[in-house]
Amino acid sequence: MKLFMIHVGFYDPALGEGIYEFHTNYFVVASDPKSAKKELMSRDEFKSKKMHIDGIKEINQVDGYDISLNKSNQSNENQTFDYDKSKTL
């Protein structure tokens, strides 16, 4: 399996009267870019916000480090540092 970052755009009528395009990134684990696209497009948030895909990037290395994916049986263990927390680091 590989890690893909999918950059999406969408318009939200609740923000800026719907005339500005907003963007976000999703990380998807899949065997190939076509499967990653299919997985993201099946998600409720993607459909409900009528998102479109601007680009897909396969991520194999970051700053000289290889990315290795291992299947886990644990719940999401990611740590998030919000605006206030990140200022204190």
CYANA upper distance limits for C-alpha pairs under 8 A (distance plus 0.5 A):
  1 MET  CA     29 VAL  CA      6.87
  1 MET  CA     30 ALA  CA      5.86
  1 MET  CA     31 SER  CA      5.14
  1 MET  CA     32 ASP  CA      8.28
  1 MET  CA     69 LEU  CA      7.54
  2 LYS  CA     29 VAL  CA      6.07
  2 LYS  CA     30 ALA  CA      6.01
  2 LYS  CA     31 SER  CA      6.17
  2 LYS  CA     32 ASP  CA      7.50
  2 LYS  CA     58 GLU  CA      7.69
  2 LYS  CA     59 ILE  CA      7.94
  2 LYS  CA     60 ASN  CA      8.06
  2 LYS  CA     69 LEU  CA      7.68
  3 LEU  CA     27 PHE  CA      7.36
  3 LEU  CA     28 VAL  CA      6.44
  3 LEU  CA     29 VAL  CA      5.24
  3 LEU  CA     30 ALA  CA      7.16
  3 LEU  CA     58 GLU  CA      6.48
  3 LEU  CA     59 ILE  CA      6.00
  3 LEU  CA     60 ASN  CA      7.68
  3 LEU  CA     69 LEU  CA      8.23
  4 PHE  CA     27 PHE  CA      6.12
  4 PHE  CA     28 VAL  CA      5.70
  4 PHE  CA     29 VAL  CA      6.68
  4 PHE  CA     30 ALA  CA      7.91
  4 PHE  CA     33 PRO  CA      7.72
  4 PHE  CA     36 ALA  CA      7.44
  4 PHE  CA     56 ILE  CA      7.14
  4 PHE  CA     57 LYS  CA      5.99
  4 PHE  CA     58 GLU  CA      4.97
  4 PHE  CA     59 ILE  CA      6.22
  5 MET  CA     25 ASN  CA      6.87
  5 MET  CA     26 TYR  CA      6.12
  5 MET  CA     27 PHE  CA      5.09
  5 MET  CA     28 VAL  CA      6.92
  5 MET  CA     56 ILE  CA      6.31
  5 MET  CA     57 LYS  CA      5.64
  5 MET  CA     58 GLU  CA      6.96
  5 MET  CA     59 ILE  CA      7.56
  6 ILE  CA     25 ASN  CA      6.01
  6 ILE  CA     26 TYR  CA      5.67
  6 ILE  CA     27 PHE  CA      6.82
  6 ILE  CA     28 VAL  CA      7.93
  6 ILE  CA     37 LYS  CA      8.36
  6 ILE  CA     53 ILE  CA      7.47
  6 ILE  CA     54 ASP  CA      8.19
  6 ILE  CA     55 GLY  CA      6.40
  6 ILE  CA     56 ILE  CA      4.98
  6 ILE  CA     57 LYS  CA      6.86
  7 HIS  CA     23 HIS  CA      7.55
  7 HIS  CA     24 THR  CA      6.46
  7 HIS  CA     25 ASN  CA      5.02
  7 HIS  CA     26 TYR  CA      7.07
  7 HIS  CA     53 ILE  CA      6.56
  7 HIS  CA     54 ASP  CA      6.02
  7 HIS  CA     55 GLY  CA      5.73
  7 HIS  CA     56 ILE  CA      6.77
  8 VAL  CA     23 HIS  CA      6.06
  8 VAL  CA     24 THR  CA      6.10
  8 VAL  CA     25 ASN  CA      6.64
  8 VAL  CA     26 TYR  CA      8.27
  8 VAL  CA     51 MET  CA      6.84
  8 VAL  CA     52 HIS  CA      6.02
  8 VAL  CA     53 ILE  CA      4.95
  8 VAL  CA     54 ASP  CA      5.78
  8 VAL  CA     55 GLY  CA      7.63
  9 GLY  CA     21 GLU  CA      6.83
  9 GLY  CA     22 PHE  CA      6.02
  9 GLY  CA     23 HIS  CA      4.90
  9 GLY  CA     24 THR  CA      7.17
  9 GLY  CA     51 MET  CA      6.14
  9 GLY  CA     52 HIS  CA      5.96
  9 GLY  CA     53 ILE  CA      6.93
  9 GLY  CA     54 ASP  CA      7.06
 10 PHE  CA     21 GLU  CA      6.05
 10 PHE  CA     22 PHE  CA      5.88
 10 PHE  CA     23 HIS  CA      6.96
 10 PHE  CA     49 LYS  CA      7.09
 10 PHE  CA     50 LYS  CA      6.93
 10 PHE  CA     51 MET  CA      5.16
 10 PHE  CA     52 HIS  CA      6.92
 11 TYR  CA     18 GLY  CA      6.00
 11 TYR  CA     19 ILE  CA      7.36
 11 TYR  CA     20 TYR  CA      6.77
 11 TYR  CA     21 GLU  CA      5.44
 11 TYR  CA     22 PHE  CA      6.58
 11 TYR  CA     49 LYS  CA      7.90
 11 TYR  CA     50 LYS  CA      8.26
 11 TYR  CA     51 MET  CA      8.19
 12 ASP  CA     16 GLY  CA      8.23
 12 ASP  CA     17 GLU  CA      8.06
 12 ASP  CA     18 GLY  CA      5.40
 12 ASP  CA     19 ILE  CA      8.46
 12 ASP  CA     20 TYR  CA      8.30
 12 ASP  CA     21 GLU  CA      8.20
 12 ASP  CA     22 PHE  CA      8.13
 12 ASP  CA     49 LYS  CA      7.56
 13 PRO  CA     17 GLU  CA      5.56
 13 PRO  CA     18 GLY  CA      4.20
 13 PRO  CA     19 ILE  CA      8.01
 14 ALA  CA     18 GLY  CA      7.00
 15 LEU  CA     20 TYR  CA      8.42
 16 GLY  CA     20 TYR  CA      6.82
 28 VAL  CA     36 ALA  CA      6.50
 28 VAL  CA     39 GLU  CA      8.21
 28 VAL  CA     40 LEU  CA      7.78
 29 VAL  CA     36 ALA  CA      7.20
 30 ALA  CA     35 SER  CA      6.38
 30 ALA  CA     36 ALA  CA      5.66
 31 SER  CA     35 SER  CA      6.98
 31 SER  CA     36 ALA  CA      7.93
 32 ASP  CA     36 ALA  CA      6.82
 33 PRO  CA     37 LYS  CA      6.60
 33 PRO  CA     56 ILE  CA      7.64
 33 PRO  CA     58 GLU  CA      7.94
 34 LYS  CA     38 LYS  CA      6.78
 35 SER  CA     39 GLU  CA      6.61
 36 ALA  CA     40 LEU  CA      6.74
 37 LYS  CA     41 MET  CA      6.58
 38 LYS  CA     42 SER  CA      6.78
 39 GLU  CA     43 ARG  CA      7.44
 40 LEU  CA     46 PHE  CA      7.42
 41 MET  CA     46 PHE  CA      6.43
 41 MET  CA     47 LYS  CA      7.30
 42 SER  CA     46 PHE  CA      7.75
 42 SER  CA     47 LYS  CA      7.72
 43 ARG  CA     47 LYS  CA      7.01
 44 ASP  CA     48 SER  CA      6.42
 45 GLU  CA     49 LYS  CA      6.51
 46 PHE  CA     50 LYS  CA      6.57
 46 PHE  CA     51 MET  CA      5.77
 46 PHE  CA     52 HIS  CA      8.46
 47 LYS  CA     51 MET  CA      7.01
 59 ILE  CA     67 ILE  CA      7.86
 60 ASN  CA     66 ASP  CA      6.43
 60 ASN  CA     67 ILE  CA      5.73
 60 ASN  CA     68 SER  CA      8.43
 61 GLN  CA     65 TYR  CA      5.77
 61 GLN  CA     66 ASP  CA      4.88
 61 GLN  CA     67 ILE  CA      5.87
 62 VAL  CA     66 ASP  CA      7.14
 62 VAL  CA     67 ILE  CA      7.74
 81 PHE  CA     85 LYS  CA      5.82
 81 PHE  CA     86 SER  CA      5.90
 82 ASP  CA     86 SER  CA      6.42
 83 TYR  CA     87 LYS  CA      6.96
 84 ASP  CA     88 THR  CA      7.49
 85 LYS  CA     89 LEU  CA      7.45
